[in-house]
Amino acid sequence: MVRTRRKLQLIASFSVLLLAAIGIGCHGFFVDPTLTGMTVSTLQSTTLTATGNTVQLTATGTFDDGSNKNLTGSATWTISSNSPTGFITVDNSGLATATHVTTPGTVVNVQAAAQSSHGTVVSGTISLTAGTSTQLTITSSPSSPVSITTQGGTPISFAASLNGSDVTGSTTFTSSNTSIISISGNQGTLVGTTGTVTITGTDSSASATGTLQIQVNQ
């Protein structure tokens, strides 16, 4: 009876050791994946046109095993150090809010960051715009300075863009000196007189304006 009890005790002890060994071995197989990348995105517009407008940002982490995970709630959200301050704020949930839009078209980079299991900080950014610009960008072809022939009549064309979109078709172009450059539509003609002329563009669809100076040489 004593010998049987002792055998049972030895078997039980061996079983405990075996289970412990299995547990240690399994722990080695199931290692948590390491965070290697971060992307920031949104399903909404990245342009906040007025004070108080908001946009919900999402932070997605990429891991070394190829998996992805939503880290929006655990990431640290900040305005990037290379961005102007006072235009957009972001809270701990990734909600960005426009706080100042009196300088339209201001670009602000918002960053989400998290620490990997190796201790390194992984981050991602997204660019948001505070307000839309009402300043047209006017370009010409050829660009200033331009040269005219003795007889004049050299052609020049103009184009306008607003917030990255071509608005030439809805823009009216005028010349400050029609003896230097005359304009019809977006097409100009170097009449024959040299000097500096200002071309003004007015976009009727967005009440936006812009100017361009052209230096005309002989």
N, C-alpha and C positions, 0 to 999 in steps of 0.2 A: 504493500500500500504506500509506504514512504517513497519507494523508488518510483512508483507510478506518478505520485504527486510531484516529485522532483522533475520527472520528464515533462510533465505538463507545464511546470514553471519555466523550464528551459525553452520549450516550444513557444510559450507566450513571449518570453524575452526576445527570442529570435525574430518573432513576428513583428514586434515593436521596432526592432532595429531595421528589419526589411522595409517596413512602411516608411520609416524615416529616410532611408536611402532613396526610396522611390520618390518621396516628396522633394528631396534635394535635387534629384535628377530631373524631375519634371520642371522645377523652377528654372533650371538651366535652359530648358527648351522653350519656355514661354517668356521671352524677354520683351519688355515694352518697346514698341517702335520709337525711333528717334525723329523728332521734328526737324525737317530740313528746309522747308520753304513756307512762304505765306503769301497769299494773294488777297487783295481787298477789292470788292465789287459792289454793285448796287443794281437793282432792277428799275430804279427811278432815274430821273434826269440829274445829271451832275452839275447843272446850272441852277443856282438859287437866285431867283430874279428879284426878290424883295426881302426886306428885313423880317425875320420870323419864319421864313420858309425852311423846311427841314428835308433831310434825305436820310434813309436808313442804310447804313453800310454793313457789309458782311465780311468777316475775316475767315478764310479757309486755310487750314494748315495742311501741308503735304509732308508725309512721313517716308522714312527710308525703305519701308516695305511696300511702297506704292499706294498706300491708303490715304484718304482725305478725311478731315474732320472739321466741323464747324466750331471755330474758336471765338466767335463773336463775343460771347459773354465773359470769357476768361482772358481775352487779350487786353493789353494796355493801349488805350487810344490817346493819341496826342496830335497836335499840329506840328508838322515837320519844322525843324529849326531854320530851314532855308526859305520858309514861307512868311509873308507879311502877317502880323498878328492883328487881332481886333476885327476881323472880317467874318470868320467862321469859328464856332466852337464845336467840340465833340464830347459827348459824355461817355460813361463807362459801358454803355450798351451799344456804342457805335452810331448813335444818332447825331448827325451833324446839323447845326442850325446857323443860318445867316444872321449875323448881328450888326453888319454894317455894309451897305451897298452903294454909298455915295460916290465911290470910285469904281464905276462899272467895269466889268471884265477882269477883276482881280482874281488871279489864280492862286489857290491855297492847296497845299499837299497835306493830306491827312494820313497818319501812319498808325498801323496796328502792329504790336510786337508781343512776342511770347518767348519764354525761356525753354530751351530743349532740355532733355534729360542729361545732356553732356555739359550743361551750364552755359551754352552759347545762346545769344539773343538772336532770334529770327524775326524779320519784319517784312511788311509789305506796305505800299502806299497807293493812294488814288488821288487824282487831281480834281478839285471842285472849283467852280467859278462863282464868285460873288457878284451877281448882277450881270446884265448884258450891256455891252458897249454900244454907245450911240455915235461912235466915231468911225466914219468910213475910212477905209484904206484905199487911196487912189494910186494907181500905177499907170505908166505910159509905155508905149512901144513905138519907137525906140525910147529909152530912158534918158533923162537929162544928164549931161548937156547934149543938145542936138545941133546939127549943122544944116544950113539951108544952101540951096544952089543959088546962083546969081539971079535966076528967074523966079525963085520961090516956088511954091506949089508942093513942097515936100510933105507927104502925108504923115500923120501921127495918130495913133488910136489910144483910147483911155479905157480903163476897167476899174470897177469898184467892188470891194468886198466888205462884209460886215459880220463880225464874229465867225470868221472862217468860211462864210458862204458868199458865193458870187451874186452880187445884186446889180450888176451892170445894166441889165434890162430895165430895172425900175429906177435908175439913177439919171438925173438930168445934169449934164456937164455945161459949165459956162467958163468963158475966158475973161480975165481982167483987162486984156488988151487985144482986141480983135485985129489990130494992125500987125500984131506979131503972130498970134494963132487964132484962127477962126474955127468954130466948132459947129458940126451938125450931127445930132445924135451923140454917139461916143467916138465919132471920127473927127479929127482935127486936121487943119492944113496950115503949114508954116507959110505965111503970106509973103514974106520977103524982108521984114524988118527984124533986126537983132535986138536982144534985150532979155529981161526976165519977165515972165508972165505967170500969174497964179491961176491954176485950174481949180474950180470949185465943183464938187459933186454933191447933189442933194438927192437922197433916197426917199421917194414919196411914200413908200410902204412902211417905213419905220421911223420917219422924221429924223433921219441921221444925215450928218454932213461930214465932209472932209475936204482937205485942200492938198494941192501938189504944186510945187514951184518948178517951172521949166526954164532952163537957161538956153537961149537960142543964140548960136554963134554963126558967123559967116563961114 
